[in-house]
């Protein structure tokens, strides 16, 4: 099985403001479980943070895996641009 090609830039982890079910992790808009740009609860992280599992459990009923990956890559790259993250971290599908 293919996996989403996350580049571990930390953009999504540092942009959780307003996501209600991640509110317990919110620390000034960033996840309080992100330390030195690494997830300290990686194996137990919320489903939203698990792109492949979220697809299998929820989104597979609505779209193809490739379309889901494309939408996530687009959102990821737009967030990286907003945060001025280096081009080396862009996600390509």
Phi, psi and omega in degrees: 000141177285151176240152176298132184277064179299137180259007176055043180279338180085003182299314182293324181289335180260018181219056183255006179305130175086000177267101191307313185281002172250007185304324181294344178262350187288124175228095182057038177092349178249155177288129180286358177261003178267116179232126182051042178062025176230143179282125181274353177235034188311312182290338181246012184297157181299157181303323179304328181276357182247084188304313183294317179291323178298320177298309182300318186276332186234302194279345180298338178284347187243338184200168177284159177301319181298317178295320178298315178297318179300315180296319178293319179297318179299312179297318180299310182295323177295320178294319177299317179298315180301322182269005180057042177275141183309143179302337181297342181266359182300148180259129179241130179249000000 
